Structure formats: C-alpha cells, structure tokens
Amino acid sequence: MIGPLARYQRLVPFLNQGQPKGTVKFTQSHYDVAGGMFDPFWKNLPLTNIHDSITPDALHQLYQGVLVHIINWVQKLMSKDELDRRVQCLPPTYGVRHFRNGITSLKQVSGSEKKNIGKILLACLAPDIHANAIKACRAILDFIYLALYGSHDEETLSYMEGALGEWHKNRDYFLEAGVRDHLNIPKFHSLIHYVDNIRKFGTINNYNTELFERLHIDFAKQGWRASNRRNHFPQMIQWLSCREKILSFVSYQSWLQSIRVESMAKEGVKACTYQYTIAKFPAEPHKSLVRIVISHSAPNFLPCLKLFLNSLLNIPQSSSRALNADLPIKSVDVWHQFKLRPDSQVDGEVVEEVVKAIPIRRKAASSRFDNVIVLSSDTAESTSLQGKFLCLSIL
C-alpha cells in the first residue's frame, strides 16, 4: 500500500506541469506545512472561526507540554543530578508522591506522574535558581492549577490572567541564561487563549482528553483484567454491568444519607458528613503510654489524654483537677493510619484520604506524622483557610 506522503511525492511532477511562469511551484514543503489540505472546507464560510475548534487540553498542553518544558529548563539550570537529589530529599507526605529514585530515571512518564512532579517542583528550586526563574515557574504552576478549576467566575479568570502576565514578565530569564534560543512554542502560545475559551465553552474539564483516556482505563483495561482472557467481550460487558449496579446502589445510599443529614439538621443535631475506615486490628496493640510519648515525640500526650477522658464523663471535672488525676489505663491500642472520605469531590471523583502516623521502629526507618487541618467554624474557607481553624498532629 502507498501512504499519503508517497502518493503526493509521485503527484508533484504532474501538478507542476502546465503551470505558467512566475507561479508558485508545488514542493514537499507545501505538503509539510498545509498537511495536504489545499482546499479547506471552511474557506467559503465567512462566519466560521476555525481557531475556536482548537480547545484547551490540560493533559497534552499543560502537563505533557508546558510542564515538560519547565522541568527540562530547570534541569539545565541546576543539572539533572542536583534536581534528583533535591527531589529525593523531600519527606513523604499525604497527597504527594515520593520519588525515591528521582525523576530522571522515569520512563514513559504518564500524566498522573507529571501532576505529582508539578506538586513538588517549586519546593526544589530555591535558593540556587535565580529569582526570576522561580517566579516564572511559580506563575506557570499557578496558571495550571487555576485553569483546572471546576467552576470559574470573572475573579478566578482574572487570577489566570495575572499568573500569565507574571510568566510573560519573568520568562526572558531562560533566554538570558542560554537555556532557550526562543520561546516561540505553540503550547505556550495556547495559554493566552485559555481565558477566552473558558468564557465561550465553559471549564476545560468539558473538553479535556484526560476524561476519555480515563474512561479507557475504567471500561477497557479493568474489564480485561477481570476476565480470564478467553472470550473476554461478554465477560467485560457483564463486569461493567455489575459495576453500574453497584454504583447505582452507592448513589442510592448517598441519597438516603443526605436525607438523614437534613433531618438531623432540622432537629438541631450536628451530623458527620464524612466517613472513615480503620483496620480491624491495631498495628501496635497494648502499647504503653510511656512508649507512645517517646516513639511518637508527643510530650503533651498524657495531659491531652486526661482532658479527653474527662470530657467523656457525665459531669466533667475542672481542668486542673483532671490534670492532677491518675490515668485509669497504662496502655492503649495504636493504629498507624485511617482512611477518610470527605463529602467532596476532586475532578469529579470522590477522593479517599489516608492519614498516617508512623513512628520510628524496625519496619519503618523514618517517622511520618501527617497534619490534619480541621475547620472549626462555618466561616473558615478550605481554599485559603480564612477564619478559625485548628491544626492537629495525628498520633
């Protein structure tokens, strides 16, 4: 079979025959630039703006395009080994992937891995990188996270324009440092059209290719893995049907839970809007209180435990009297993690958070204690933590 490029190469001599002198001759470059489309369908449609058909794509433009360029430029500024060393030095924490071997060793980096790299990139820049380069990288990261908002108004769109303006203000440092000869990169140029496209077509999750790639995992890959690889199509369909029934039942349970919460709210009872799960057996059963104070580095554990037990009494004692009292127990069961499912969604999916508190022991060479921010009033905002909030160190 003859491909379109080979077929065009055979036609070039015939296309040039009979052409008057002074006219443009057909060459290979015409095919490369125009893609073989010399008579587009929209040329006689005066009200058609063909550029509106190219909508933003967060996966291939932002993560697999813009962020890849930023990572490569940072590696040239500080060297790949230095960036890997800083990435490896970052402590493991919730919601952030710990790249134990750095990021240079990654092969065929996926979009999710690019997202995890973007979360830690800014923390690895200072203090050796120039301030303008840090500002430029921060502006790009701000723009990416703002563009991924599930809803927008004029205020958030102004934030995007401000971040893009900050990028244009500081991007020339990459030219001065010799990292790039020019910044005429199509994927960076596409950023200036994001705000207009959001105003016209809505948020970018409506036309992001990441959704369809995700559906390929849910509907094809997982169904294939659940089959026995023989006559797999009926098995995949049955597996998908079972999952749809389960999701329908879960949705029904959530609806009943929302009705229960509303009824409790009417009665003046404050209901818990999240669910948590914990292991059936503790990681360290019957651990003495003294060992907890030492291994968890929690010198205030005993007085806090006394106050907590005092609050459970029908008639609580005064704080001073409760602190002077002796504890009725000498040991407690210790769990190292629990899973929390809040009543919220991220990118349309319910995220299950894992909170860990792992002390130094034989099976764990380093300790890990996640911090949990508890919003203690309705005035607190989860985006900027305005209002009252309480920060706890989980034990």
C-alpha positions in Angstrom: 0.0 0.0 0.0 1.1 3.6 -0.8 0.9 6.1 2.0 -0.4 9.7 1.5 3.1 11.2 1.6 4.5 8.8 -1.0 1.4 9.3 -3.1 1.8 13.1 -3.0 5.5 12.8 -3.9 4.5 10.9 -7.1 2.0 13.6 -8.0 4.3 16.6 -7.5 5.8 16.5 -11.1 2.3 16.3 -12.6 1.0 19.1 -10.5 3.8 21.4 -11.8 3.2 20.6 -15.5 1.5 23.3 -17.4 2.0 26.0 -14.7 2.7 29.5 -16.1 6.0 31.1 -15.4 6.1 33.1 -12.1 3.6 30.9 -10.3 4.4 29.0 -7.1 5.6 25.5 -7.8 4.4 22.7 -5.6 7.2 21.3 -3.4 7.5 18.9 -0.5 7.3 21.9 1.9 3.8 22.6 0.8 2.7 19.2 1.9 4.6 19.6 5.2 3.0 23.0 6.1 -0.5 22.5 4.8 -0.8 18.8 5.6 -2.1 18.1 2.2 -5.3 20.2 2.7 -5.2 22.8 -0.1 -8.9 23.4 -0.3 -10.2 23.5 3.3 -13.9 23.1 3.9 -14.3 26.4 5.8 -12.7 28.8 3.3 -16.1 29.9 1.9 -17.7 30.2 5.4 -17.2 33.9 6.4 -18.8 33.5 9.8 -16.6 30.5 10.8 -13.7 31.0 13.1 -11.7 27.7 12.6 -9.5 28.6 15.6 -12.4 28.0 18.0 -12.3 24.4 17.1 -9.0 24.0 18.9 -10.0 24.0 22.5 -7.6 23.8 25.5 -6.3 20.3 26.5 -5.0 20.2 30.1 -3.4 16.8 29.7 -1.4 17.3 26.5 -0.9 21.0 26.6 -0.3 21.8 30.2 1.1 18.6 31.8 2.6 16.8 28.8 3.7 20.1 27.1 4.2 23.2 29.2 5.3 21.5 32.4 7.7 19.2 30.5 9.4 22.3 29.1 9.7 23.8 32.5 11.2 20.7 34.0 13.7 20.4 31.2 14.8 24.1 31.7 15.1 23.6 35.4 17.3 20.6 34.8 19.6 22.6 32.6 19.8 25.4 35.2 20.8 23.2 38.1 21.7 19.8 36.4 19.6 16.7 36.4 21.5 15.1 39.3 21.0 18.1 41.5 17.3 18.2 40.8 17.0 14.4 41.5 18.9 14.9 44.8 16.5 17.6 46.0 13.5 15.5 44.9 14.8 12.5 46.9 15.4 14.7 50.0 11.7 15.7 50.2 9.9 13.9 53.1 7.0 11.7 52.2 3.6 13.3 52.9 0.0 12.9 52.2 -1.2 13.7 48.6 2.4 14.0 47.3 4.2 11.1 45.6 7.7 10.5 47.0 10.1 9.9 44.1 12.7 7.7 45.9 15.0 7.4 42.9 14.4 10.9 41.5 12.6 11.8 38.3 15.3 11.4 35.7 15.0 7.6 35.9 11.3 7.6 34.9 10.5 6.1 31.6 7.3 6.8 29.6 6.1 9.4 32.2 2.3 9.5 32.4 0.1 12.4 33.0 -0.5 11.5 36.7 3.3 11.4 37.2 3.6 14.8 35.7 1.0 16.1 38.1 2.9 14.7 41.0 6.1 16.3 39.7 4.4 19.6 39.4 3.4 19.5 43.1 7.0 19.3 44.3 8.8 21.2 41.6 8.6 24.6 43.2 9.9 23.4 46.5 13.1 22.1 44.8 14.2 25.4 43.2 15.4 27.8 45.9 17.9 29.0 46.7 20.3 28.4 43.8 17.9 29.3 41.0 17.5 32.9 40.0 14.5 34.7 41.5 13.1 35.5 38.0 13.2 31.8 37.1 11.4 30.8 40.3 8.7 33.5 39.7 8.2 32.2 36.1 7.9 28.6 37.3 5.5 29.6 40.1 3.4 31.6 37.6 3.1 28.6 35.3 2.1 26.3 38.1 -0.4 28.8 39.4 -1.9 29.1 35.9 -2.1 25.3 35.6 -3.9 24.8 38.9 -6.2 27.8 38.3 -7.1 26.5 34.8 -8.2 23.2 36.3 -10.9 24.8 38.5 -14.2 23.0 38.3 -16.0 26.4 38.1 -15.0 29.9 37.2 -16.1 33.5 37.5 -14.5 36.7 36.5 -12.4 36.8 39.6 -10.8 33.5 39.0 -10.3 34.3 35.4 -8.5 37.5 36.5 -6.2 35.3 38.6 -5.4 33.3 35.5 -4.6 36.5 33.5 -2.4 37.7 36.4 -0.5 34.5 36.5 0.0 34.5 32.8 1.2 38.2 33.0 3.7 37.2 35.7 5.0 34.4 33.4 5.5 36.9 30.4 7.2 39.3 32.8 9.9 36.8 34.0 10.2 34.3 31.2 13.1 36.2 29.5 15.5 34.8 32.1 15.5 31.5 30.3 16.8 33.3 27.2 19.4 35.2 29.2 20.6 32.1 30.8 21.1 30.4 27.5 18.5 27.7 28.2 16.5 28.5 25.1 17.1 30.5 21.9 13.5 31.5 21.6 10.2 31.0 23.3 8.0 30.6 20.2 6.5 27.4 21.4 2.9 26.6 20.3 1.8 25.1 23.6 3.0 28.2 25.5 1.2 30.4 22.9 -2.1 28.4 23.5 -2.1 29.7 27.1 -3.3 33.1 26.0 -6.5 31.6 24.6 -7.5 29.7 27.7 -9.5 32.5 29.4 -11.4 33.3 26.2 -12.2 29.6 25.6 -13.4 29.2 29.2 -15.7 32.2 28.7 -17.1 30.7 25.4 -17.2 27.0 26.2 -17.0 26.6 30.0 -14.4 25.0 32.2 -11.8 22.9 30.4 -12.9 19.6 32.0 -15.8 19.7 29.5 -13.4 19.1 26.6 -10.2 17.7 28.2 -8.9 14.5 26.6 -7.9 13.2 30.0 -11.6 12.2 30.6 -11.6 9.9 27.6 -8.3 8.3 28.5 -9.6 7.7 32.0 -12.7 6.1 30.6 -10.5 3.8 28.6 -9.0 2.6 31.9 -12.3 2.1 33.6 -14.2 0.5 30.7 -11.5 -1.4 28.8 -8.4 -2.2 30.9 -10.0 -3.1 34.2 -12.7 -5.2 32.4 -10.0 -7.0 30.5 -8.0 -7.7 33.7 -11.2 -9.0 35.4 -11.7 -11.6 32.6 -10.0 -14.9 32.1 -8.6 -13.6 28.6 -10.8 -16.1 26.8 -14.0 -14.9 25.0 -13.4 -11.7 27.0 -16.0 -9.3 25.5 -19.1 -10.9 27.2 -17.2 -11.0 30.5 -16.2 -7.4 30.2 -19.8 -6.4 29.5 -21.0 -8.4 32.5 -18.3 -6.9 34.7 -19.3 -3.3 33.6 -23.0 -4.1 34.2 -22.2 -5.3 37.8 -20.2 -2.2 38.4 -23.0 0.1 37.2 -25.4 -1.7 39.6 -23.0 -1.2 42.5 -22.6 2.4 41.7 -26.3 2.9 41.4 -26.7 1.3 44.9 -24.0 3.5 46.3 -25.7 6.5 44.8 -29.0 5.4 46.5 -27.2 5.1 49.8 -25.7 8.6 49.5 -29.2 9.9 48.7 -30.5 8.3 51.9 -27.6 9.6 53.9 -28.3 13.2 52.6 -31.9 12.9 53.7 -30.8 11.7 57.1 -28.4 14.6 57.4 -31.1 17.1 56.5 -33.5 15.6 59.1 -30.8 15.7 61.8 -30.0 19.3 60.9 -33.7 20.3 61.3 -33.7 18.7 64.7 -30.6 20.6 65.7 -28.2 17.6 65.7 -24.9 18.2 64.0 -24.3 15.2 61.7 -21.0 14.0 60.4 -20.8 14.4 56.6 -17.8 12.2 56.1 -16.9 8.5 56.6 -13.7 7.0 57.9 -12.4 3.4 58.0 -9.8 1.9 60.1 -8.0 -1.5 60.2 -9.7 -4.3 62.1 -6.6 -5.0 64.2 -4.2 -2.3 65.6 -0.6 -2.1 64.3 0.7 -1.9 67.9 -1.7 -3.5 70.4 -1.4 -2.6 74.1 1.4 -0.1 73.7 2.4 1.5 76.9 1.7 5.3 77.4 5.4 5.9 78.1 6.5 4.3 74.9 3.9 6.4 73.0 5.3 9.6 74.5 8.9 8.7 73.4 8.4 7.0 70.0 5.8 9.5 68.8 7.7 12.5 70.2 4.5 13.7 71.9 5.4 15.1 75.3 1.8 16.5 75.8 0.1 13.2 75.1 -0.6 12.3 78.7 -2.3 15.7 79.7 -4.3 15.7 76.5 -5.4 12.1 77.1 -6.5 13.1 80.7 -8.5 16.1 79.3 -10.1 13.9 76.6 -11.2 11.2 79.1 -12.5 13.9 81.4 -14.7 15.3 78.6 -16.4 11.9 78.3 -17.7 12.0 81.9 -21.3 12.8 82.5 -20.2 15.6 84.9 -16.7 16.7 83.8 -14.3 17.9 86.4 -12.3 21.1 86.2 -9.2 21.1 84.0 -6.8 21.5 86.9 -8.3 18.6 88.8 -8.4 16.4 85.7 -4.7 17.0 85.0 -3.8 16.1 88.6 -5.7 12.8 88.5 -4.2 9.4 87.7 -5.0 7.7 84.5 -7.0 4.5 84.8 -5.1 2.8 82.0 -1.5 2.0 81.4 -1.6 1.1 77.7 -3.7 1.7 74.6 -4.0 0.2 71.1 -2.3 2.2 68.4 -3.2 2.4 64.7 -0.8 3.9 62.2 -3.3 5.2 59.7 -7.0 5.6 58.9 -8.9 6.4 55.7 -11.1 9.4 55.5 -13.7 10.0 52.8 -15.0 13.6 52.9 -18.2 14.8 51.4 -16.5 16.5 48.5 -15.1 15.7 45.0 -11.9 16.4 43.2 -12.1 16.4 39.4 -15.5 14.7 39.6 -14.2 11.8 41.7 -14.6 11.1 45.4 -11.1 11.1 46.9 -10.3 8.8 49.8 -7.7 10.5 52.0 -5.2 8.4 54.0 -3.9 10.0 57.2 -0.7 8.3 58.6 1.1 8.5 61.9 4.1 6.1 61.8 6.8 6.3 64.5 10.4 5.2 64.1 10.5 1.4 64.5 12.1 -1.7 62.9 9.8 -1.8 59.9 9.9 2.0 59.3 13.3 3.6 59.1 11.8 7.1 59.2 8.8 8.5 61.1 5.8 10.1 59.4 3.2 12.2 61.1 0.6 13.8 58.9 -1.0 17.1 59.9 -4.8 17.5 59.6 -6.5 20.8 59.4 -9.9 20.8 61.0 -12.3 23.6 60.1 -13.9 24.5 63.3 -16.4 27.1 62.1 -18.6 27.8 59.0 -16.6 31.0 58.3 -13.5 29.0 57.5 -12.7 28.6 53.8 -10.9 25.5 52.6 -9.1 27.4 49.8 -7.2 30.0 51.9 -8.1 28.8 55.4 -9.7 32.2 56.3 -11.5 32.1 59.6 -10.9 29.9 62.5 -9.3 26.5 62.1 -7.5 24.0 64.3 -4.3 22.2 63.3 -3.8 18.8 64.8 -0.9 16.4 64.7 -2.3 12.9 64.4 -0.9 10.3 66.8 
